[in-house]
Amino acid sequence: MMTNLRPVLVVLALAMACSRRQEPSPSHEPVPPTGNRIAVPASVRQNLGIDFVLVERRRVAQTLRCAGHFELLATARNELRTPLSGRVTLLVKPLQTVRAGDLVYRLEAPDWRRAQREIGELATQVRVDEAKRSAMDPLVAAHAAHERSLQEAVGVLEARQQGIQETQASVGGMARELAEVQAQLAQLRADLAEAREKGATTAATVVELEALIVAGRDRFRLAVEGAAAVTGLSVEQLLGSAPGTDSQLPRWRVLSAIEGRASADGIVDALQVATGGWAEAGQMVATVSDLSQVRFRARGLQSDLPRLRDGLPARVVPAIGTGVGHGQVVGTLLLGAEADPRQRTLDLFLVATAGTNWARPGVAGFLEIETAGVAEPVLAIPLAATLQDGLERVLFRRDPKDPDQVLRLVADLGVDDGRWVEVKSGLRDGDSVVLAGAYELVLASSGTAAKGGHFHADGTFHDGEDK
């Protein structure tokens, strides 16, 4: 009898052992009654593209969202145009990053050579006038000395004439001597008058030369200032020696080509001429743009105007995805100056105080405006992290004790703004929920809430524990 029972006992023992192996292992985290655990190791997360997002505190009900895009500020784009006609040599490539002062192109212009010749002629004329003025000093001194000697001679003869006249009055005679003295005195006075005339002429010449020197210097300065406007260099740079050379000549003299330099940091976003090509005066050569100087433009409804005002805190998030991991562009709101009466819309602008590298001209996004800053923020997750499974809206919370498992929860949701939704229960600060890959988890766990399951490395799902 006992012999016949042995096979039965063996079968029962094996059944009990199998049943014990299929019981779930105890966990420190209680399994919610509305969900179940699903194993998602690293290989499964990689194959299914599972991505997590942190729960955030947001004012969902008080957040206004408007679609828009980034645009480059007018002050962020610098145009480099040719000041004169000439042959262009490009020294940069498209999308090359440049710093302020970096060389972008060189221009060989015939008009610049003519300007150099004009400046040279003016400089030469100033030097000639200065030399003439310097040569006038000895002549002026000689005229002054000659005039003084003639004055002294006149004084001597006048004294002699007076003595002769006194002698003639007392004793008579002396007519011949008096006549000779008077003739000599007349000649000296004529010579003195001529000397004074020549002195006045010399003084006038000195004044004229000084005026020519002042005018020549002014013309030279104006010509150099014109050259500075053409070359982009300062007057002091043009008058100083060329950097990196031992030449004593001024820079304007040795500058063979006009150098176009970037006036601000940025990237070369457009080249309008080919290297070696001929460009007319004022033609565009390149544009350098600082892509960090952007603002966000969105369209809001005029019906929301009572809720909007300048200075409200706002942020911009990408149009694709949730923006988590990409960073947010934060700043303050500015209302547009004009509204569209037909579309009943109003331009809204974000003046960024902080941003990320994805905020580039033309990139679309959403402007999120907190219209009521006094409201308490609530726990919120991206609306895309919740999916409909039959009559239930579900989400998948990452197990905080075991990052390789997720918990399926029936979502207890509140209001949403079209992108974020309030979660009333089931989550707490610091939790993560599945965003990318949630649909695959819904398919795998639909109708198996009481069973649980696991994924294999190839992405396939199976009920029960992994043996």
C-alpha positions as CSV (number, residue, x, y, z in Angstrom):
1,M,0.0,0.0,0.0
2,M,2.8,2.3,1.0
3,T,4.7,1.4,-2.2
4,N,1.7,2.5,-4.3
5,L,1.6,5.8,-2.5
6,R,5.2,6.7,-3.2
7,P,4.6,8.0,-6.7
8,V,1.7,10.1,-5.6
9,L,3.8,11.7,-2.8
10,V,6.6,12.4,-5.2
11,V,4.2,14.2,-7.5
12,L,2.7,16.2,-4.7
13,A,6.1,17.2,-3.4
14,L,7.2,18.4,-6.9
15,A,3.9,20.3,-7.3
16,M,4.4,22.0,-3.9
17,A,8.0,22.9,-4.8
18,C,6.9,24.4,-8.2
19,S,4.2,26.4,-6.5
20,R,6.7,27.7,-3.9
21,R,9.0,28.8,-6.8
22,Q,6.2,30.7,-8.5
23,E,5.4,32.7,-5.4
24,P,6.6,36.3,-5.7
25,S,9.6,37.2,-3.6
26,P,8.9,39.5,-0.7
27,S,9.5,43.3,-1.4
28,H,10.0,46.2,0.9
29,E,7.7,48.3,-1.4
30,P,4.0,47.2,-1.1
31,V,2.3,46.4,-4.4
32,P,-0.6,48.7,-4.9
33,P,-3.9,47.0,-5.3
34,T,-4.5,48.7,-8.7
35,G,-1.2,47.8,-10.2
36,N,1.5,45.2,-10.6
37,R,5.3,45.0,-11.0
38,I,7.0,44.6,-14.3
39,A,10.7,43.9,-14.5
40,V,12.6,46.3,-16.9
41,P,16.3,45.6,-16.6
42,A,18.8,47.9,-18.4
43,S,18.9,45.7,-21.6
44,V,15.1,45.9,-21.8
45,R,15.1,49.6,-21.3
46,Q,17.6,50.0,-24.1
47,N,15.8,47.8,-26.5
48,L,12.4,49.3,-25.9
49,G,13.7,52.8,-25.6
50,I,12.2,53.3,-22.2
51,D,12.9,56.7,-20.7
52,F,11.9,58.2,-17.4
53,V,10.8,61.7,-16.3
54,L,10.8,63.1,-12.8
55,V,7.6,64.3,-11.2
56,E,7.5,68.1,-11.0
57,R,5.7,70.7,-8.9
58,R,3.8,72.9,-11.3
59,R,0.9,75.3,-11.3
60,V,-1.0,73.4,-14.0
61,A,-4.3,75.1,-13.7
62,Q,-2.7,78.6,-13.7
63,T,-0.3,77.9,-16.6
64,L,-1.1,79.3,-20.1
65,R,0.6,77.6,-23.0
66,C,1.1,79.2,-26.4
67,A,2.9,77.8,-29.5
68,G,5.6,79.9,-31.1
69,H,9.2,79.9,-32.2
70,F,12.5,81.6,-31.5
71,E,13.7,84.5,-33.6
72,L,17.0,86.2,-33.9
73,L,17.2,89.7,-32.4
74,A,18.1,92.5,-34.8
75,T,21.1,93.4,-32.8
76,A,22.4,89.9,-33.0
77,R,23.2,89.9,-36.8
78,N,26.2,91.9,-38.1
79,E,26.5,92.5,-41.8
80,L,29.9,92.8,-43.4
81,R,29.7,94.9,-46.6
82,T,32.4,96.2,-48.9
83,P,33.0,99.9,-48.4
84,L,34.6,100.2,-51.9
85,S,34.5,98.3,-55.1
86,G,37.2,95.6,-55.4
87,R,38.3,92.0,-55.5
88,V,37.3,90.0,-52.4
89,T,39.3,87.2,-50.8
90,L,37.3,85.2,-48.2
91,L,39.2,84.0,-45.1
92,V,36.3,82.1,-43.4
93,K,34.0,79.2,-44.1
94,P,30.3,78.8,-43.7
95,L,29.1,78.2,-40.1
96,Q,32.6,79.0,-38.8
97,T,32.7,80.4,-35.3
98,V,34.5,83.8,-35.2
99,R,35.4,86.2,-32.4
100,A,35.2,90.0,-32.4
101,G,38.1,91.3,-34.4
102,D,38.7,88.1,-36.4
103,L,39.6,88.6,-40.1
104,V,36.7,87.6,-42.4
105,Y,37.8,88.9,-45.8
106,R,40.3,91.2,-47.6
107,L,39.4,93.7,-50.3
108,E,41.8,94.9,-52.9
109,A,40.2,98.2,-54.0
110,P,41.7,100.7,-56.6
111,D,39.8,103.5,-54.8
112,W,41.8,102.7,-51.6
113,R,45.0,103.2,-53.5
114,R,43.8,106.6,-54.7
115,A,42.8,107.5,-51.1
116,Q,46.3,106.5,-50.0
117,R,47.8,108.8,-52.7
118,E,45.6,111.7,-51.6
119,I,46.5,111.2,-47.9
120,G,50.2,111.0,-48.9
121,E,49.9,114.3,-51.0
122,L,48.2,116.0,-48.1
123,A,50.9,114.8,-45.6
124,T,53.6,115.9,-48.0
125,Q,52.1,119.4,-48.4
126,V,51.9,119.8,-44.7
127,R,55.5,118.9,-44.3
128,V,56.5,121.4,-47.1
129,D,54.5,124.2,-45.4
130,E,56.0,123.4,-42.1
131,A,59.5,123.5,-43.6
132,K,58.7,126.9,-45.2
133,R,57.5,128.1,-41.9
134,S,60.6,127.0,-40.2
135,A,62.7,128.7,-42.8
136,M,61.0,132.0,-42.2
137,D,62.3,132.4,-38.7
138,P,65.8,133.4,-39.7
139,L,64.4,135.8,-42.3
140,V,62.1,137.4,-39.8
141,A,65.0,137.8,-37.4
142,A,67.2,139.3,-40.1
143,H,64.5,141.8,-41.0
144,A,64.1,142.8,-37.4
145,A,67.9,143.3,-37.0
146,H,68.1,145.3,-40.2
147,E,65.2,147.5,-39.0
148,R,66.8,148.1,-35.7
149,S,70.2,149.1,-37.3
150,L,68.4,151.5,-39.6
151,Q,66.6,153.0,-36.7
152,E,69.8,153.5,-34.9
153,A,71.4,155.1,-38.0
154,V,68.5,157.4,-38.3
155,G,68.8,158.4,-34.7
156,V,72.5,159.2,-35.1
157,L,71.9,161.4,-38.2
158,E,69.0,163.2,-36.5
159,A,71.3,164.0,-33.6
160,R,74.0,165.2,-36.0
161,Q,71.5,167.3,-37.9
162,Q,70.4,168.9,-34.7
163,G,74.0,169.7,-33.7
164,I,74.7,171.3,-37.1
165,Q,71.5,173.3,-36.9
166,E,72.5,174.6,-33.4
167,T,76.0,175.6,-34.7
168,Q,74.6,177.2,-37.8
169,A,72.2,179.3,-35.6
170,S,75.0,180.5,-33.4
171,V,77.9,181.1,-35.8
172,G,76.4,180.7,-39.2
173,G,77.6,178.7,-42.1
174,M,77.5,174.9,-42.1
175,A,75.0,174.9,-45.0
176,R,76.9,172.2,-47.0
177,E,77.2,169.9,-44.0
178,L,73.6,170.3,-43.1
179,A,72.5,169.5,-46.7
180,E,74.6,166.3,-46.7
181,V,73.2,165.2,-43.4
182,Q,69.7,165.8,-44.5
183,A,70.3,163.8,-47.7
184,Q,71.7,160.9,-45.7
185,L,68.9,161.1,-43.2
186,A,66.3,161.0,-46.0
187,Q,68.0,158.0,-47.6
188,L,68.1,156.1,-44.2
189,R,64.4,156.9,-43.6
190,A,63.5,155.5,-47.0
191,D,65.6,152.4,-46.3
192,L,63.9,152.0,-42.9
193,A,60.4,152.3,-44.6
194,E,61.4,149.7,-47.1
195,A,62.8,147.4,-44.4
196,R,59.5,147.8,-42.5
197,E,57.6,147.0,-45.6
198,K,59.6,143.8,-46.2
199,G,59.2,142.9,-42.5
200,A,55.4,143.3,-42.9
201,T,55.5,141.1,-46.0
202,T,57.5,138.5,-44.2
203,A,55.1,138.5,-41.3
204,A,52.2,138.1,-43.6
205,T,54.0,135.2,-45.3
206,V,54.5,133.6,-41.9
207,V,50.8,134.0,-41.0
208,E,49.8,132.6,-44.4
209,L,52.1,129.6,-43.9
210,E,50.7,129.0,-40.4
211,A,47.2,129.1,-41.8
212,L,48.1,126.7,-44.6
213,I,49.7,124.3,-42.1
214,V,46.5,124.3,-39.9
215,A,44.3,123.8,-43.0
216,G,46.6,121.1,-44.3
217,R,46.5,119.3,-41.0
218,D,42.8,119.5,-40.9
219,R,42.5,118.1,-44.5
220,F,44.9,115.4,-43.6
221,R,43.0,114.5,-40.4
222,L,39.7,114.4,-42.4
223,A,41.3,112.2,-45.0
224,V,42.6,109.8,-42.4
225,E,39.1,109.8,-40.7
226,G,37.6,108.9,-44.0
227,A,40.1,106.1,-44.4
228,A,39.2,104.9,-40.9
229,A,35.6,104.7,-41.9
230,V,36.5,102.7,-44.9
231,T,39.0,100.3,-43.3
232,G,37.3,99.9,-40.0
233,L,40.4,100.9,-38.1
234,S,40.7,103.8,-35.7
235,V,42.6,107.0,-36.6
236,E,45.2,106.2,-34.1
237,Q,45.7,102.7,-35.6
238,L,46.1,104.2,-39.1
239,L,48.6,106.8,-37.9
240,G,50.6,104.3,-35.9
241,S,53.0,101.7,-37.2
242,A,51.6,98.4,-38.5
243,P,51.6,95.6,-35.9
244,G,54.2,92.9,-36.3
245,T,56.5,94.9,-38.6
246,D,59.6,96.9,-38.1
247,S,58.5,99.5,-40.7
248,Q,58.5,103.1,-39.5
249,L,55.9,104.0,-42.1
250,P,52.3,104.7,-40.8
251,R,49.8,101.9,-41.2
252,W,47.7,103.7,-43.7
253,R,50.7,103.8,-46.0
254,V,51.6,100.1,-45.9
255,L,48.0,98.8,-45.8
256,S,47.7,97.1,-49.2
257,A,44.1,95.8,-48.8
258,I,41.0,96.7,-46.7
259,E,40.5,94.1,-44.0
260,G,36.9,93.1,-43.1
261,R,36.7,92.0,-39.5
262,A,33.9,90.6,-37.3
263,S,32.5,93.2,-35.0
264,A,31.1,90.7,-32.5
265,D,31.3,87.0,-31.6
266,G,29.1,84.6,-33.6
267,I,29.0,82.2,-36.5
268,V,29.3,83.0,-40.2
269,D,25.8,82.1,-41.3
270,A,26.0,83.4,-44.9
271,L,28.6,84.2,-47.5
272,Q,27.3,86.2,-50.4
273,V,30.3,86.4,-52.7
274,A,32.9,83.9,-53.9
275,T,36.5,84.3,-53.1
276,G,38.3,86.1,-55.9
277,G,35.1,87.7,-57.1
278,W,34.5,91.4,-57.8
279,A,32.2,93.2,-55.4
280,E,30.6,96.6,-55.8
281,A,30.7,99.2,-53.1
282,G,28.1,98.4,-50.4
283,Q,27.7,94.7,-51.5
284,M,27.1,92.1,-48.8
285,V,30.0,89.8,-48.2
286,A,29.0,87.9,-45.1
287,T,26.8,87.9,-42.1
288,V,27.9,87.0,-38.6
289,S,25.1,86.1,-36.1
290,D,25.2,85.6,-32.4
291,L,22.8,82.7,-32.0
292,S,22.5,83.3,-28.2
293,Q,20.7,86.6,-28.8
294,V,17.2,85.3,-29.5
295,R,13.7,85.9,-28.2
296,F,10.7,83.7,-28.3
297,R,7.6,84.9,-30.2
298,A,4.2,83.2,-29.6
299,R,0.6,84.0,-30.4
300,G,-1.8,84.4,-27.6
301,L,-5.6,84.9,-27.6
302,Q,-7.0,88.4,-26.8
303,S,-9.4,86.7,-24.5
304,D,-6.5,85.9,-22.2
305,L,-5.4,89.5,-21.9
306,P,-7.0,90.0,-18.5
307,R,-4.7,87.2,-17.2
308,L,-1.6,88.6,-18.8
309,R,0.8,91.5,-18.0
310,D,4.4,92.4,-18.7
311,G,6.9,90.8,-16.3
312,L,5.1,87.6,-15.6
313,P,7.4,84.6,-15.1
314,A,7.5,82.4,-18.2
315,R,9.5,79.6,-19.8
316,V,9.9,78.0,-23.2
317,V,10.0,74.2,-23.7
318,P,10.6,72.3,-26.9
319,A,7.7,71.4,-29.1
320,I,8.9,67.8,-29.4
321,G,9.1,65.8,-26.3
322,T,8.7,67.2,-22.8
323,G,11.7,69.4,-22.6
324,V,13.0,67.4,-19.6
325,G,16.7,66.8,-20.2
326,H,16.9,69.6,-22.8
327,G,16.7,72.4,-20.3
328,Q,14.2,75.2,-20.3
329,V,14.5,78.8,-21.4
330,V,13.3,81.0,-18.6
331,G,12.6,84.7,-18.6
332,T,9.9,87.3,-18.3
333,L,6.9,88.0,-20.5
334,L,6.5,91.0,-22.8
335,L,3.2,91.8,-24.5
336,G,3.4,92.8,-28.2
337,A,2.7,96.4,-29.2
338,E,0.0,95.6,-31.7
339,A,-2.8,92.9,-31.8
340,D,-4.5,91.3,-34.8
341,P,-8.2,92.4,-34.8
342,R,-9.1,89.7,-37.4
343,Q,-7.5,86.7,-35.8
344,R,-8.2,88.1,-32.3
345,T,-4.6,87.3,-31.3
346,L,-1.7,89.1,-29.7
347,D,2.1,88.6,-30.0
348,L,3.7,87.5,-26.8
349,F,7.5,87.6,-26.3
350,L,9.9,86.0,-23.9
351,V,12.9,88.0,-22.9
352,A,15.3,85.2,-21.9
353,T,17.4,85.4,-18.7
354,A,18.7,81.9,-19.0
355,G,18.6,79.4,-21.9
356,T,20.2,76.3,-23.5
357,N,21.9,75.6,-26.8
358,W,18.7,74.3,-28.4
359,A,17.1,77.8,-28.3
360,R,18.1,78.7,-31.9
361,P,16.4,80.9,-34.5
362,G,13.4,79.1,-36.0
363,V,13.1,76.3,-33.4
364,A,9.5,75.8,-32.4
365,G,8.4,75.4,-28.8
366,F,5.7,76.3,-26.3
367,L,5.6,79.4,-24.2
368,E,4.4,78.6,-20.7
369,I,3.2,81.5,-18.6
370,E,2.3,81.3,-15.0
371,T,-0.7,83.7,-14.8
372,A,-1.2,83.2,-11.0
373,G,2.0,83.0,-9.1
374,V,0.3,82.8,-5.6
375,A,-1.3,79.4,-6.3
376,E,0.3,76.3,-4.7
377,P,2.2,74.1,-7.2
378,V,0.9,70.5,-7.5
379,L,2.5,67.3,-8.4
380,A,2.4,66.9,-12.2
381,I,3.7,64.7,-14.9
382,P,3.7,64.9,-18.7
383,L,0.3,64.0,-20.1
384,A,2.1,61.7,-22.6
385,A,3.2,59.5,-19.6
386,T,-0.4,58.5,-19.1
387,L,-2.1,56.1,-21.5
388,Q,-5.7,54.7,-21.8
389,D,-6.1,51.0,-21.2
390,G,-9.7,50.0,-21.6
391,L,-11.7,52.1,-19.1
392,E,-8.6,53.0,-17.1
393,R,-5.9,55.7,-17.5
394,V,-2.7,54.1,-16.3
395,L,0.9,55.2,-15.7
396,F,4.1,53.4,-14.7
397,R,6.0,54.5,-11.7
398,R,9.6,53.5,-11.2
399,D,10.2,51.5,-8.1
400,P,12.4,53.7,-5.9
401,K,13.8,50.7,-4.1
402,D,14.5,48.7,-7.3
403,P,15.2,50.8,-10.5
404,D,14.9,47.7,-12.6
405,Q,11.1,47.4,-11.9
406,V,8.1,49.6,-12.6
407,L,4.7,49.7,-10.9
408,R,1.6,49.9,-13.0
409,L,-0.8,52.4,-11.4
410,V,-4.3,53.5,-12.2
411,A,-3.8,57.3,-12.7
412,D,-5.6,59.6,-10.4
413,L,-5.5,62.7,-12.5
414,G,-6.7,66.3,-12.1
415,V,-6.6,69.3,-14.5
416,D,-4.1,69.5,-17.4
417,D,-2.8,72.2,-19.7
418,G,-2.5,70.0,-22.7
419,R,1.0,69.0,-21.9
420,W,1.2,68.5,-18.1
421,V,-1.4,66.9,-15.9
422,E,-2.0,67.0,-12.2
423,V,-1.6,63.7,-10.3
424,K,-3.7,63.6,-7.1
425,S,-2.4,60.4,-5.6
426,G,0.0,57.5,-6.1
427,L,3.1,59.7,-6.6
428,R,5.3,61.8,-4.4
429,D,8.2,64.2,-4.8
430,G,11.3,62.5,-6.3
431,D,9.4,59.8,-8.1
432,S,10.0,59.0,-11.8
433,V,7.4,57.7,-14.3
434,V,7.9,56.1,-17.7
435,L,7.6,58.5,-20.6
436,A,9.1,56.9,-23.7
437,G,8.1,53.2,-23.9
438,A,4.9,53.5,-21.8
439,Y,2.8,52.2,-24.7
440,E,4.8,49.0,-24.9
441,L,4.3,48.5,-21.1
442,V,0.6,49.0,-21.5
443,L,0.4,46.3,-24.2
444,A,2.5,44.0,-22.1
445,S,0.5,44.5,-18.9
446,S,-3.0,45.0,-20.2
447,G,-5.3,42.4,-18.5
448,T,-2.5,41.1,-16.3
449,A,-2.7,43.3,-13.3
450,A,-2.9,40.4,-10.9
451,K,-0.2,38.4,-12.6
452,G,2.8,40.6,-13.1
453,G,5.4,39.7,-15.6
454,H,8.9,40.4,-17.0
455,F,10.7,41.3,-20.2
456,H,13.4,39.4,-21.9
457,A,16.4,41.1,-23.3
458,D,15.0,40.9,-26.8
459,G,12.0,43.0,-25.7
460,T,9.4,40.2,-25.5
461,F,7.1,40.1,-22.4
462,H,6.2,36.9,-20.4
463,D,3.9,36.4,-17.5
464,G,5.2,35.5,-14.1
465,E,8.7,35.7,-12.8
466,D,11.8,35.2,-14.8
467,K,13.2,31.7,-14.0
